[in-house]
Amino acid sequence: MTVGTPTPRSEPTHGVRPPDPRPAGAVPYADYVRLDTLLSLQRTRTDVPAEMSFLIASQVMELLFALLRHEWTIAGERLDADDVVGATDTLRRSVRELDVLVSAWDLLATLTPGEFGAFREELGEASGFQSHLYRHLEFLLGIKRAGVLRGYVGAPDVHAELERALRAPSLYDRALDLLARRGLRETESGRPDPSRPYEPTEDVERAWAGTYTDGTHDLVALGEVLTDISERWTRWRERHLAATLRALGNRPGTGGSAGASWLEQTVRVRVFPELWTMRTLVEPSKS
């Protein structure tokens, strides 16, 4: 141990607390969650009662998108470090957060076409499809489409962030790299171009099936939590489709989006596809 000048402590010793920087009379909880700021963000544009529910549901989803991005970024770093248990724990926590995200559609489940139409024009060109946090989650899940970046050219910082995410390995890419490092895949680790849409392969399907057949505990746990995420993501899209059909029918979506017709296509696409298709190949357990 090197002896030197002690590092100054951030708080004094002998049980003496530092001065409280909060204003006198501030409630600690309100200060911690920035409650005044949070409650100042619900600014509706009409007097239609249903608009407040629509606005808060949208804000709640954005907060959950940010939380999931945080969790999946940490999980990817842990997979890169071969910390499978740590990555799985983080992903398992994110499954509960995805459940909350899916349930957020309950706030809009009873929104009728008349109620939505009463404030829809005030949204202008705004559309949920423009959420850069949602796009970042898609990229983390391996749903890579370079064309969506065009919608963010007017926001250089956001565009740069999404371009980095597009070109980086997805969460699934990192899991498959782990299988390669374990010697469970025939091909070398890493896709040549992670910015391209993911295409399922028999090599990956066999690797997962072999892992489940052998009962490799940490990798099976990883596979199962990734399957949970895939399932919840499909549920979220299904609820999005249902809410859109209830509020809009087959009209075009806000901001000129395709609305229900586009959502119907996305519902049919599962992320982490081999974790679903490999299940017919898994041999029965001998234990």
N, C-alpha and C positions, 0 to 999 in steps of 0.2 A: 504494500500500500504506500502510495506517495504522500508524504506529509507536506502540506503547503498552507496557503492562506485559506481559511474556511470560506465556503461559498455562502454568500448572504442568504438568509432564510426569507421566504416570502411573507412570513408572519412571525411576530415576536414570540419569545419563549415565556415560561412562567405563567402560562394560561392567560396572558393578556391578548385580547382580540384586537385586530387592526380596526381602524375606523371604517364604518359601513358607508360605502359610496352611494347607496340608494338615498333618495330624498326622504326626509323625515315623514313618517306615517305610511310609507310604501308597504304594501302587503307582499311578503316574500314570494308567494306563489304567482301572483299577478306579474311581478317583476321578472321571475324566471321564465315564464311562458310568453312574455311580452304581450300581455292580454290587451292593453290599450291599443297597441299597433294591430293586433290580430282582429279586434272587433271593429277597427276603422276600415277594414278592407271589404266589408259587405255593402257595396254601393250599387244598389239596383238602379235601373234606368227607367223603370215604369212603376206604377202603383199596383201591378198585377200581383196578388199574393203568392202565386206559384213561382215567381221569378226568384224570390229569396231562396227557396229550396233548390232551384236549379243552380244558382250561383254558389251556394255553400257546398253542394254536392261536387261541383267542378273543382272548387278549391281544395276540398278534402282529397279528391283523387290526385290532384297535383302534389300535395304533401306526401301522399303514399307513394307516388311515382318517385319522388326524391328519396324517400326512405329505402325503397327497393333498389334504386341505383346504388345507394350507399352500401347496402348489404351484399349485392351481387358483385360489386367491385372488390370488396374485401374477400368474398369467397373465391373469386378468381385469383387474387394474389396468393391466397392460402393453397389453392390447387397448384399453382406454379411452384410453391415452396414444398410440395409433397406433404402438406399438412391436411390430409384427407379428413381426419376427425374434426379439425377446426373448421374446415370449409363446410362439412356436412352440418355441423351445429349452426353455422351462420345461415345456411340455406334452409334449414328446418325452421328457424325463426322467421325467415321471409315467407314461408308457406302460411303461417298465421297472419302475416301482414297482407298476403294476397287474399285470404279469406275476408278480411275487412274490406279490401278493395272491391271484391265481388259484391259484398253486402251493401256497399255505398250506392249501388243502383236501386236499392229499396227506396231511397229518398225520391227517386224519379219514377217509381213503378206505376204510380197512378196519374201521371201527367197526361192529360187528354190533349187531342189535337187543338181544341179550342183554347185551352189554357196556354199551351206552348205558342200557338199562333198569335196570342195577345201580346207577347213581348218579343217574338222571334225577330221581327224587323230591326229591333234595337241592337241585336247582336252584330248587324252589319256583315262584314266579311269574316267575323270570328268563327272558328270551328275547332272542335276538340282535336281534329286531325293535325292542327298546327302545333300541338304541344311538343316542344323539343324534348321534354323529359320522357314522354311516351316513346318518341323515336329512339331515344337513347336506350330505353329498356328493350325495344325491338332489336336493336343492334347487339345488345348483351345476350339476347336469346338466340342470336344467329339469323334473324330476319333482316337480311342485308339488301337494301335497294338504294343504289347511289342516287337515283333520280329524286328522292325525297329531299335531298340537300338543297335543291333549287328553291324550295320554299323559304329558305333562311338566308338568302344572299344579302338581304337588307339588314341582317343582324350578324356582323362579322364574327363576334366572339362566340355566339351560339353555333354559327356555321363551322368555325374551326374546331370547336369541341365535338360536334357531331362527326366531322370528317375524321378526327382522330379515333373516335369510337367505331366508325365504319371500317377503318383499316386495321383496327386491333383485333386479336383473336376474341371470339365470343366466349361466353361462359362454357358452352358445350365444347368448343374447340379446346379449351384448357383441360376439360375433363378427358377428352379423347387423347390429348397429349400425355396425360397421366397414364392412360392405358398403354400407350406406346412405350413409355419409360418403364413400365412394369413388364414389358415383353409380351403383352397380350394382343398386340396388333401386328399384322404382317407388314403394313406400310410404315414408313418413317413418320416421326412426330411432325405435326404442323401441316396446315394446308398451304399450297403455294400462294394463294391470294385470299386472305380472310375477308376481304371486302366483297367477295362474290357471294351470291346466295348459297346456302348450304345444300348439298345434294347427298342423300343417304347412300351408303355403300354396303355391300355384303361383308366386307372386312370388319367394319364397325359392328354390324349386326352379330357376326360370329364372336367378336371380342366380348360384347356384353353377354351373349348367351353362355359363353364359356365361363365367364365370371360368376354368373348366377348358378350354373350347373356345379361348379367347384365350391360354391358357397364362400367365396372370398368376402369376409364379413364387411370390411370397411368399404369395399367397392360396391357391394350390393346395397349397403346403406346409402351410399352416394347415388347410385342408380335410382333407388326408390324415392329419394327426396327430389331428384331432378324430374322424375315422373310426376310427383305431386305438383311441382311447379308447372309442368306442361299442362296437367289437367286443370289447374286453377286458371291458367292463362286462357284456355279454351272456354271455361265457364264465364270469365270476364267478358270475352268477346260475344258469347251467347246472350249474356244479359244486356250488353250494349246493343246488340241487334234487336232484342225484344223491346227495349226502351225506345229505340228509334222507330220501330214499326208502330208502337202504341201512340207515339207523339206525332209522327210524320207520315205514317203509311209508306208508300213508295215514292213520295216526293223527293226531289234532290235534297241532300243535307245542307246544313248551314255552311256558308263560305264557298258554295258551289261544289261541295263534295258530292260523291255519288250516292251517299246515304246507305239505305238498307241493301241495295244490290251489291255494293262493295263489301259490306260487312258479312253478307252471306258467303262470299268467297273466302274471307279470312277465317271464318268459323271452321271450314273444312281442312285447314292446314294446321297440323300439330307440330309444335317445336320438339326437338330431341327425338326425331322419328324412330330411330332404331330401338329406343327403349320401349317402344310399343310393338314393333314388328318382331323383335327377337323372342318374344314370350312364347311363341309357338315352337321355338327351337330348344327351349330349356329342358334338360333331362330331369325326370323326377328325382327328388332328394332320396338318398339311400338311408338317411338317419331317421 
